Amino acid sequence: MEGMMIKVGMADVNVCHSPDAITTLGLGSCVGVALYDKAAKVAGLVHVMLPDSTKVRQNQNRAKFADTGIDLLIEMLQKEGANRAMLTAKIAGGAQMFAFGSNNDMLRVGERNVDAVKAKLKELGIRILAEDTGANYGRTVEFYPENGDFIIKSVGKPVKKI
C-alpha cells in the first residue's frame, strides 16, 4: 500500500501515520527534527529555523524555533496516539551555508540550531537515534513511519538512509 507524502514547509510542523511519509525541502541552516513512535507507527517533523524563541520579538510561530517547535510536535504526536515515553528522534540539517571565515555567532545559525535541538531533546529525555548535520550543503529529508527510515537527499551527493 502506497501512502501519501505529507509536506512540511519552512518553520512548519506536521504529523503522519504509516503508510504515509513526511518530508521537508531545502534544509540549509535549518534543522529537520523527526520524532517517531515505532509501536504506534506515527511520526512528525518540524522544520526549525532558529534556536531560541526568547531572543525574537515576533515569535508567535512556535514551529519556527527549536525550543518551542519540538514541544508543539510532541503535543501533535500525542493527539495522534503517540506515547511520549516511546518517542525517538532523527535529525538532519544545520549546515553552514556560507563561508564567512568568522566565528560570529550570528553567522553560525546552523550549528546553533543543531545545538539547540540536541539540548531540547536531551532535556525532554528523547534519544537521538541518528543524525546528518553540519557540513556546507542543503538537504531534503523524508521520514517513513512504517520502518523508521530517514532518507536524506542532497544535490551532488548519494542518497543517505539513517
N, C-alpha and C positions, 0 to 999 in steps of 0.2 A: 504494500500500500504506500503510494507516494503521498507525502504530506505537502503542505504549503510552506513557502519561505516567508516568515514574518520579518518585516524590515524595521530597523531601529535607526532613527535619524541622529544627527549630531545633538548632544545634550538631551537625549531622549532615552526612554526605557520601555521595555515590553516583556511579555512572558509568552511561553508556548508549551503545549503538551505534545509528546510523541503521537503521531509520526511527523508532525510539523517540525520545522527547524527555524532558527532565528539568526539574523545577520545584521551587521553594520558595516558600512563602507567608509573608506578613507580615514582610518585611524592614523593620524600623524603623531603629534604630541599628545593627543587624546588617548585614553585607555579604555578598552572594552573589557568589562567585567562580566563574565558569565557565571551565574550561580545555578546550582543543579541539585535536585533531589533525585537520586538514582532510583529509589524504590517507587516514587510517585511518577517518574519519567516526566517531570515538569522542570523547565529551565527558564531563566530570564537573562536579559542582557541590558546593561546600562552603558551608555557612551559618555564617559566622564571627560569634560573639557578642562576643568580647573580643580586644583586640590582642595580649596578651603572656602566654603560659603561665607565664613565670618569676615573675610577680607574684602568682600564685594558688596556694594550697596544694593544693586539690582539683583537680588538672589532669590527671587520667587520661584524660579525653575529648579526644583530640587534635583532633577536628573543631571543637571549641569556639573555638579560638584561631587568629589569623592566622598566627603563626609555625610552628605545628605542623600545622594543618589543610591548608595548601597542600602541605606535604611529603607528608602522608597521601594527598591527592588525586592527586598525581603518581605515587606508588607504585601506587595502584589503577589509574590510567590505563595505566601501563606493563604491568601484568599483563594488561590488556585489549588490548594490541597497539599502544598509542600510542608514538610516537617522541618522547622527551623533548625533542630538539632542535627538533621541529616545533610544540611547544605554543605557543598564543597564548591571551590572556585577554580576557574581557569582565567588567566588574564593575558591580554596582548596589547601592544601599542607603546605609547610613551617614548616615541622616537625623538631624537634631537634633529629636527628637520633642517636647521640652518647652522652652518659652521661660523660661529662668531669669534672663536678664539678668545672667549671671555668667560669668566666664572660668575658673571652677573646672574643672580638668582632668577630675575625676571625672564631671562632668556632660556633658562633650563626648565621650561614648563613640563616637558615630557618626563624628565627624571623626578620632578616634584610630584607629578600626578601618580607615577608608579609608587613612590614612597608613601604618598597619602593613602592610596588604595590598599597597599600592604598593611599600613598601620591600622586602618579601619577594620580590615578583615581580621587582623590579629586581635584587636580589641573585642570583636564580636565572637572570637573563637571559631572562625571559619577557615578551614585548611585550604591552602592553595596547592592544587594537585599538579599544575603545570603553568608555565608562563613563556611568552615570547615577547620580550620587552626591550626597549632601548634601541641601539643602532641608529641609523640615519635614513630609514625608508618607511614609507607608509604601508599600512596593512588593511586588508578587508578580511573579516572573520565570519565564520558560520559555525553555529553550535547545534549539535544534533542530540536531543534528549533521549532518543532511542538507545544510543550506545555511549554517550558522553564525549563523542569526538568533537574537538575544537579544530576547525580547519582554518589555516592562515594562508592567505594569498597575497603576494607582493609582486610588483612589476619586476621582471627580470630575475626572479628567484623561484626555486622549486616550491611547489605547494607543500606546506607542513601540516602534519596532524599531531596535535599534542593532547 
